[in-house]
Structures are given as structure tokens and as C-alpha cells.
Amino acid sequence: MTSRSIPALLALRGRTQPLGVRVDPAANAVTIDGRRVDASTLDFEVPAIGCLYGAALNFRGLRSQLEPDFYRPPHERPPVAPVLYIKPRNTWLAHRRPVPLPVGVETVEVGATLGVVIARDARRVPRARAAEVIAGYTIVNDVTIPGSGLFRPPLRAKCRDGFCPVGPWIVPRDSVATPDALEIRASVNGEVRMRNTTANLHRDIAALIADVTEFMTLRAGDLLAVGVPEHPPLAQAGDEVTVEVEGLGRLENTLVPEEILLGEVLP
């Protein structure tokens, strides 16, 4: 990742409005009012977003892996429309905040993915004009309890408190030259455990926006997570988890047993 300064939108604790700044994702540095600071010294909030939708089964490798299951009851064939689920507000978590590991759960999947932020209300958007409704991009960790269904993603596995870190910032659309060819990496305790690219999406970003808005309206500020690749790595209590997307930087969180966090208000 080449070090360069690009515009971004981020939210810091104690501020009522998101802050427009310049960030250097490669160096994990932020320039605020002309002053360059290490992003690790900042106290982040979740960037300003609306509803967060996730796209399941949207990596070609994952679909190939599940191909035999598509033709078994009750499905009989691969899904022809996008398979969506929601990560509600209780799941959202800021950069460097602890992810609660539920009581009785030993490991979770690290769901490294790219988030697409919608710029304006979007309904029946043609694929050729999909870029016009994109405000920018951010990083998402779609934390999930292993063994959950993929055809109908279950709430109990995906919608626990703190199960969706987002951030650290939103990079404007025009600062990301090749959103359909970005490397995605997931690391646990500094070791890269998963590496993939948005070039392997079953529906690329434009197609996903077109197919989703064909049957529902995406509102300004909504975030569309483009999909989690096959073989997401597992993490357990005490592990430091990092999700990186090429050109966007890295999203860092630590897994902490839920009982330790009881009594705290999740940000």
C-alpha cells in the first residue's frame, strides 16, 4: 500500500459531527487542521451511516464451495437474487473498541469485507450509473458465530452486540481508483489468516447496487457490505483482529469476554 494523503470523513469521540480530514491509510496517520497525528492516538466513533446491509454468498470461491448444497432441498438451485441481511445498530463498533465474546462462545469468524456508503436515495439504479450513488468506502468486520446458515443468515449468529466493527473512516469514492480490484486481508495477532480481493466478487459493486435497488431503496448514508470471502479466520478471547482493505487502511479490534464488559455501555 503506497503512502499518500487522501480526503476522508471520520468521527471522533466527543464531536457531534463527523470531521473532514486527510488520512494516510498506509501510515495509519491523520492530518487534522494541518497537524499530522498517529491514528492510534485518536478515540474513534463509528462513522456516520444509516442502515447496514450485508450481502451473503457474494464471493465466487464461496459459491463454488457451496455449489453442491445449492441443489439440495429446500433450495433446489443457486439463489438468483442478492441474499441480504442486516447488521443493526447494536452491532456497530468503532475502530479499536473491544468486541464482546458472548458467554459460551469460544470462537467467532472474522468477516473481512468492504463497505460501500450510499450518497443519496437510490432506487432502480442502472448498473452503468451505480457509481453516481456511491459516497465512499470503508472497512467492515462482519463478526459471526461459526456454523451459521448462509442461505438465511441467522440473527443470533450475526447480530450480537458489537459484532460489526466499522471504520476507521470513510474514503470518498473518487479517491478509490479500482474498487473492484481491492485486496482484503484479515489478520489475527499480526498473522495474515485470509487474503482475497474484490475482483472475486460474484456481483461486482455496480451489479450489486443495481440488483439490490431493483427491489428496495437504499437511503442516503446506508452502508452495503459487499460480502465475506470463503474461509474466514477464527478468533478467540484476547486475540487482536485486524481487517485491511487496500487503499483504505486497517480496522483493529480486540476480542474480550462479554462478562468482562458487562456494565459498560458499548459505543
Summary of the structure (lengths in Angstrom):
residues: 267
radius of gyration: 17.7
end to end distance: 29.8
largest distance: 59.8
contacts: 894
relative contact order: 0.23
helix: 19%
strand: 38%
